[in-house]
Amino acid sequence: MLDFTATYTDLYQLSMAQVYFKQGHKNDIAVFDYFFRKNPFKGGYAIFAGLQDVLKIIDELKFSDEDIEYLKTQDFDREFLDYLKGFKFNGNIYSVREGDVVFPTRPVLQVEASIVEAQIIETLLLNFLNFQTLIATKANRIRLVAGERTLLDFGLRRAQGAGGYYASRAAVVGGFNGTSNVLAGRDFDIPVSGTMAHSFIQSYDDEISAFRDFAEGRPKNCVLLVDTYDTLKSGVPNAIKVAKEMEERGQKLLAIRLDSGDLAYLAKESRKMLDEAGLDYVKIAASNQLDEFVIKSLLEQEAPIDIFGVGTNLVIGSPDGALDGVYKLTFSAEKPRIKISESIIKITLPHKKQVYRVRNENGEAIGADAVALAEEERPERMFHPFEPFKSMELTGLKLEKLLQPVMQDGEIKMEFKSLTEIADYSKKRISELPTEYKRFNNPHIYKIGISQNLKEERDRLVSSFKK
């Protein structure tokens, strides 16, 4: 994992924290909600990712001596800087489980801590959760169309700097099988995979010599790039020759890779040539600006592609580029807090809360989450957050609590899972989601409702500020 100190934040977080400190509010307990307002990619859901990374960093977060010296140059009060020297997050964090399917407007994670501590971790938390959730969601959309075919992250070279490191992790949460990113492979125990570049073949006087040397140097999981010169007249025939030579040595060519041209046509023709040569075990990999829509089109054309290497569009979260996750104050100094807006969708929900997944009597998810006050025993009806005449009876239905304590008094209280375990859990949760919410075009809108008590509290606060 990359190293971070507490200056991985925005200046205004520290400016506000200093005011709280100097005005005697540094120990006021505050509650903040992390949530997002709309699903990415015009889809029907998101996959929550990044939680374990955030908790690890928060657990060890501090201001280094170098940080303090730098902050002295930014006109911060010396007494406040002395306080920051001993900074440690001592609060509570409640969260849905990493890999779960999440939806707009309802809390995904909740922070309960002193207002200074909660403020200082905001930027880091948003930075990690927004990015990894975006990439995990993109990866899962690709997984849904790819079926059981192998998906590999090839995006590091096109990623925005170090974001490629965490994109590789998030891609696995969303359903990818491996990555070309060696550092991420090492740190997150992700299977690493790679082929060769066109430059490798170009560096030789002839293509087949390049193939032979590569097969000799990397006989295990050997993949040959066949489109440097002429895919069907040169690349595939030379790959077949090398595959036969490998067989004589007791080895097997894993795959050929197509990186340009009409991928559907070339894959079909390459498959014929490989099969006719008795190489039906050699797989076909494809790359070149892939995303869920291109892969969907290729498979609809019955392209016999076994492996997809997805790069740019995955790791930058194209076309969205960012998740609009926000971090809003809901309680502080023993009072509920609310943000009022001319846009009703931007009016926040006050108080500390719990979120429930609604299930039928058989335990099946029905496409609804209910948000209630944390102290409520069980909501019996949920109301549309923005359309008060819409409601849904919850009596007789099963409610699954989603926000669980993951950090208490600054100590991590959850059992960390391997990336494989997180991905398996995510696969299970997405399988529970009814099909209509997973459509690429015009997905059904997942129901989010608030309890009667929470609705009354929100409406009361709105009225008090409009007097």
C-alpha positions in Angstrom: 0.0 0.0 0.0 1.2 3.5 -0.8 2.1 5.7 2.2 -0.2 8.6 3.3 0.0 11.2 6.1 -2.8 13.4 7.4 -1.9 16.2 5.0 -3.5 14.1 2.3 -6.4 16.5 2.6 -7.8 19.8 1.4 -6.7 23.0 3.0 -10.2 23.9 4.1 -10.5 20.8 6.2 -7.6 22.0 8.3 -8.8 25.6 8.3 -12.2 24.5 9.7 -10.5 22.2 12.2 -8.4 25.1 13.5 -11.5 27.2 14.1 -13.3 24.3 15.9 -10.1 23.9 18.0 -9.7 27.6 19.0 -13.4 28.0 19.7 -13.5 25.1 22.1 -15.5 22.7 19.9 -12.7 20.2 19.1 -14.4 17.5 21.3 -18.0 18.0 20.0 -19.2 14.7 18.6 -20.4 14.8 15.0 -21.9 12.4 12.6 -21.3 12.5 8.9 -22.9 10.4 6.2 -21.1 9.2 3.0 -23.4 8.7 0.1 -23.7 9.4 -3.6 -26.6 11.1 -5.5 -26.8 9.2 -8.8 -25.6 5.9 -10.1 -22.6 6.0 -12.4 -22.8 5.1 -16.1 -26.6 5.7 -16.2 -26.8 2.3 -14.5 -29.1 0.9 -11.8 -26.5 0.3 -9.0 -23.0 0.7 -7.8 -20.5 -1.7 -6.2 -19.0 -0.4 -3.0 -15.2 -0.6 -2.9 -12.2 0.8 -1.0 -13.3 0.3 2.5 -10.4 -1.8 3.8 -7.9 0.6 2.3 -9.5 3.6 3.9 -9.6 1.8 7.3 -6.0 0.8 7.2 -4.9 4.4 6.4 -7.2 6.0 9.0 -5.9 3.5 11.6 -2.4 4.8 11.2 -3.1 8.4 10.1 -0.9 11.0 11.7 0.9 14.3 11.0 4.6 13.8 10.4 7.3 16.2 11.6 7.6 17.2 7.9 3.8 17.9 7.8 4.0 20.1 10.9 6.9 22.1 9.5 5.1 22.6 6.2 1.9 23.7 8.0 3.8 26.3 9.9 4.4 28.1 6.5 0.6 28.1 5.9 -0.2 30.5 8.8 -1.7 27.9 11.2 -1.8 28.6 14.9 1.1 27.1 16.9 -1.2 25.7 19.6 -3.3 24.0 16.9 -0.2 22.5 15.3 0.9 21.2 18.7 -2.5 19.5 18.9 -2.0 18.0 15.4 1.3 16.4 16.5 -0.7 14.0 18.6 -3.5 13.5 16.2 -5.2 10.1 16.0 -8.6 9.1 14.8 -10.5 7.8 17.9 -14.0 7.7 16.5 -16.5 5.2 15.2 -17.2 4.2 11.6 -20.3 2.2 10.5 -20.4 0.8 7.0 -22.0 -1.6 4.5 -19.7 -4.5 3.7 -17.2 -3.9 1.0 -18.3 -5.4 -2.3 -22.0 -4.9 -1.6 -24.5 -3.4 -4.1 -25.3 0.2 -3.1 -27.7 2.9 -4.3 -28.1 6.7 -4.4 -29.2 9.0 -1.6 -28.9 6.5 1.3 -25.9 6.3 3.6 -23.2 3.9 2.5 -20.9 4.7 5.4 -21.3 6.8 8.6 -18.6 8.5 10.7 -19.1 9.3 14.4 -16.2 11.2 15.9 -15.0 14.5 17.3 -15.8 17.1 14.7 -12.1 17.8 14.1 -11.3 14.1 13.5 -14.3 13.6 11.3 -13.4 16.7 9.3 -9.7 15.8 8.8 -10.5 12.3 7.3 -13.2 13.6 4.9 -11.0 14.2 1.8 -9.1 10.9 2.2 -12.3 9.0 2.6 -14.0 10.6 -0.4 -11.0 10.2 -2.5 -10.7 6.4 -1.9 -14.3 5.4 -1.8 -15.5 7.5 -4.7 -12.7 6.2 -7.0 -12.7 2.6 -6.1 -16.5 2.4 -6.1 -16.6 3.9 -9.6 -14.0 1.5 -11.0 -15.6 -1.6 -9.3 -18.9 -0.6 -10.8 -17.4 -0.3 -14.2 -15.7 -3.6 -13.8 -18.9 -5.3 -12.8 -20.8 -4.0 -15.8 -18.1 -5.5 -18.0 -18.3 -8.8 -16.0 -22.1 -9.0 -16.5 -21.7 -9.0 -20.3 -18.5 -11.1 -20.4 -20.1 -14.0 -18.6 -17.4 -16.5 -17.4 -14.8 -15.3 -19.8 -11.5 -14.1 -18.4 -11.2 -10.4 -17.8 -7.8 -8.7 -17.3 -7.0 -5.1 -16.2 -4.6 -3.7 -18.8 -5.0 0.0 -17.7 -2.0 1.1 -15.7 -0.3 2.9 -18.6 -3.4 5.0 -19.2 -4.5 5.6 -15.7 -4.3 8.9 -13.9 -1.0 8.5 -12.1 -1.1 6.3 -8.9 -4.8 5.8 -9.4 -3.9 2.8 -11.6 -2.7 1.1 -8.5 -6.1 1.2 -6.7 -8.0 0.7 -10.0 -6.5 -2.7 -10.3 -7.8 -3.6 -6.8 -11.2 -2.2 -7.5 -11.4 -4.1 -10.8 -11.1 -7.4 -8.9 -13.8 -6.4 -6.5 -16.0 -5.8 -9.5 -15.3 -9.2 -11.0 -12.0 -9.1 -13.0 -9.7 -12.1 -12.8 -6.3 -10.4 -13.0 -4.1 -7.4 -13.9 -1.0 -6.5 -15.8 0.0 -4.3 -12.8 2.8 -6.0 -11.0 2.9 -3.8 -7.9 -0.9 -4.2 -7.4 -0.5 -7.9 -8.0 2.2 -8.1 -5.3 0.4 -6.0 -2.7 -3.2 -7.2 -3.2 -2.4 -10.8 -4.2 -4.0 -10.4 -7.6 -3.0 -12.8 -10.4 -0.7 -10.9 -12.8 -0.9 -11.5 -16.6 0.7 -10.0 -19.6 1.7 -10.6 -23.2 4.2 -8.6 -25.4 4.3 -5.2 -27.1 4.4 -4.6 -30.8 7.8 -3.0 -30.2 9.2 -6.4 -29.1 8.3 -7.9 -32.4 9.5 -4.8 -34.4 12.9 -5.1 -32.7 13.5 -8.4 -34.6 14.1 -8.7 -38.3 11.3 -11.2 -38.6 8.2 -12.0 -36.6 8.7 -15.7 -36.1 12.1 -15.2 -34.5 10.5 -12.8 -32.0 7.8 -15.4 -31.3 10.3 -18.2 -30.8 12.5 -16.2 -28.4 9.5 -15.1 -26.4 8.1 -18.6 -26.2 11.5 -19.9 -25.1 11.8 -17.1 -22.5 8.3 -17.3 -21.1 7.0 -20.8 -21.9 4.3 -20.7 -19.1 1.2 -18.7 -19.9 2.8 -17.6 -23.2 0.6 -15.3 -25.3 1.7 -14.1 -28.7 0.6 -10.8 -30.2 -0.3 -11.5 -33.8 -1.3 -8.2 -35.4 2.0 -6.4 -35.8 2.2 -6.9 -39.6 -0.7 -9.0 -41.0 -2.8 -10.9 -38.6 -4.1 -13.7 -40.8 -1.3 -14.0 -43.3 1.6 -13.7 -40.9 0.8 -13.4 -37.2 -1.5 -16.4 -36.8 0.5 -18.7 -39.1 3.7 -17.9 -37.3 2.0 -18.4 -33.9 0.8 -21.8 -35.1 4.4 -22.8 -36.1 5.7 -21.7 -32.7 2.8 -23.5 -30.9 3.8 -26.8 -32.7 7.4 -26.3 -31.7 6.3 -25.8 -28.1 4.3 -29.0 -28.2 7.5 -30.8 -29.2 9.1 -29.5 -26.1 6.1 -30.6 -23.9 4.8 -27.1 -23.6 1.6 -25.4 -24.7 0.9 -22.0 -26.1 -1.7 -20.3 -23.9 -3.2 -17.8 -26.3 -2.9 -15.4 -29.2 -3.8 -11.7 -28.8 -5.7 -9.5 -31.2 -5.2 -5.7 -30.6 -6.5 -4.0 -33.8 -8.8 -4.4 -36.8 -12.1 -6.0 -36.9 -11.9 -8.1 -33.8 -15.0 -10.2 -34.4 -13.9 -11.2 -37.9 -10.3 -11.7 -37.0 -11.3 -13.8 -34.0 -13.5 -16.1 -36.1 -10.8 -16.6 -38.8 -8.1 -17.1 -36.2 -10.2 -19.7 -34.4 -10.7 -21.6 -37.7 -7.0 -21.6 -38.4 -6.0 -22.7 -34.9 -8.6 -25.5 -34.8 -7.6 -26.8 -38.2 -4.0 -27.0 -36.9 -5.1 -29.1 -34.0 -4.7 -26.2 -31.6 -8.2 -26.0 -30.2 -6.7 -25.4 -26.7 -5.1 -22.1 -27.7 -7.3 -19.3 -26.5 -7.9 -16.0 -28.2 -7.4 -12.8 -26.3 -8.6 -9.3 -27.4 -7.7 -5.8 -26.4 -7.9 -2.3 -27.9 -10.3 0.3 -26.3 -12.7 -2.3 -24.9 -15.6 -1.6 -22.6 -18.9 -3.2 -21.8 -20.6 -2.1 -25.0 -17.8 -3.2 -27.3 -17.6 -6.6 -25.5 -21.4 -6.9 -25.7 -21.3 -6.3 -29.4 -18.5 -8.7 -30.0 -20.3 -11.5 -28.2 -23.5 -10.7 -30.0 -21.5 -11.3 -33.2 -20.4 -14.7 -31.7 -16.8 -13.7 -31.7 -14.9 -16.7 -30.2 -12.9 -14.6 -27.7 -11.9 -16.2 -24.4 -9.9 -13.4 -22.8 -10.6 -9.6 -22.7 -7.9 -7.2 -21.8 -9.6 -3.9 -20.8 -7.5 -0.8 -20.2 -8.4 2.9 -20.5 -12.1 2.7 -20.3 -11.9 0.6 -17.1 -9.3 2.5 -15.0 -10.5 6.0 -15.7 -14.2 5.0 -15.2 -15.2 6.2 -18.7 -17.4 8.0 -19.5 -18.1 9.3 -16.0 -14.6 9.8 -14.7 -15.8 10.4 -11.1 -18.5 9.2 -8.7 -20.4 12.1 -7.1 -20.0 10.8 -3.5 -20.5 13.4 -0.8 -19.9 13.6 3.0 -22.5 15.5 4.9 -23.0 16.5 8.5 -26.1 15.0 10.1 -25.5 15.5 13.8 -23.2 17.7 16.0 -23.1 19.2 19.5 -26.1 17.0 20.5 -28.3 18.4 17.8 -29.5 17.0 14.4 -28.2 19.0 11.4 -29.5 19.4 7.9 -28.5 21.1 4.7 -31.4 23.0 3.0 -31.4 23.4 -0.8 -33.7 24.7 -3.5 -33.3 21.3 -5.1 -35.2 18.8 -2.9 -32.8 16.0 -3.8 -30.0 17.9 -2.1 -31.8 18.3 1.2 -29.9 16.0 3.6 -31.2 13.4 6.1 -30.5 14.4 9.7 -29.4 12.2 12.7 -27.5 9.0 13.0 -29.2 6.3 10.9 -29.5 2.7 10.0 -30.1 1.3 6.5 -32.1 -1.9 5.9 -32.3 -4.1 2.8 -35.9 -5.1 2.3 -36.5 -8.8 1.6 -39.6 -10.9 1.1 -40.7 -13.7 3.4 -38.4 -16.0 1.5 -35.4 -13.8 2.1 -35.1 -12.6 -1.5 -34.2 -9.0 -2.2 -37.1 -7.1 -3.7 -35.3 -3.9 -4.9 -35.7 -1.6 -1.9 -33.6 -0.2 0.9 -35.1 1.6 3.9 -33.4 4.4 6.0 -34.4 4.9 9.6 -33.2 6.6 12.7 -30.5 4.5 14.4 -32.6 4.1 17.6 -35.7 2.9 15.8 -36.5 -0.7 16.5 -37.9 -1.4 13.1 -39.6 0.8 10.5 -43.0 -0.5 9.5 -43.5 1.8 6.4 -41.0 3.7 4.2 -41.8 6.9 2.4 -40.2 8.2 -0.9 -37.6 10.8 0.2 -38.8 13.4 -2.3 -42.3 12.4 -3.2 -44.2 12.2 0.1 -47.3 10.6 -1.3 -45.4 7.5 -2.3 -44.9 4.9 0.4 -44.4 1.2 0.9 -45.6 -1.1 3.7 -42.8 -3.1 5.4 -44.9 -5.1 7.9 -44.2 -8.8 7.3 -41.1 -8.2 5.2 -37.6 -9.1 6.4 -35.2 -6.3 7.0 -31.4 -6.8 6.8 -29.2 -4.2 8.7 -26.5 -3.0 6.4 -24.5 -0.5 8.5 -22.3 -2.4 10.8 -19.5 -1.1 13.1 -16.1 -1.4 11.3 -14.1 0.9 13.6 -14.9 1.7 17.3 -12.9 4.2 19.4 -10.3 4.4 16.7 -9.8 0.6 16.6 -10.6 -1.6 13.6 -13.4 -4.0 14.6 -14.1 -5.9 11.4 -12.3 -8.9 10.1 -10.4 -8.0 6.9 -11.2 -10.2 4.0 -9.0 -11.3 1.1 -9.6 -9.6 -2.3 -11.0 -12.9 -3.5 -13.4 -13.1 -0.6 -14.6 -9.6 -1.2 -15.1 -10.3 -4.9 -17.0 -13.5 -4.1 -19.3 -11.6 -1.8 -19.9 -8.9 -4.4 -20.8 -11.6 -6.9 -23.3 -13.1 -4.5 -24.9 -9.7 -3.8 -25.2 -8.7 -7.4 -26.8 -12.1 -8.2 -29.5 -11.2 -5.6 -30.3 -8.0 -7.4 -33.4 -8.5 -9.7 -32.5 -8.4 -13.4 -34.4 -5.2 -14.2 -31.9 -3.2 -12.1 -29.0 -4.6 -14.1 -30.1 -3.5 -17.5 -27.7 -1.3 -19.4 -30.5 0.8 -21.0 -33.2 2.4 -18.8 -32.7 0.2 -15.7 -35.5 0.0 -13.2 -35.1 2.6 -10.4 -34.2 1.0 -7.1 -36.6 2.1 -4.3 -35.0 4.1 -1.4 -37.4 5.0 1.4 -37.2 6.8 4.7 -39.1 5.9 7.9 -42.0 7.9 9.3 -39.8 9.1 12.2 -36.9 10.2 10.0 -39.3 11.9 7.6 -40.9 13.9 10.4 -37.5 14.9 11.8 -36.3 16.1 8.4 -39.5 18.0 7.7 -39.4 19.6 11.2 -35.9 20.8 10.6 -36.7 22.1 7.1 -39.7 24.1 8.6 -37.6 25.5 11.4 -35.1 27.0 8.9 -37.8 28.5 6.7 -39.6 30.5 9.4 
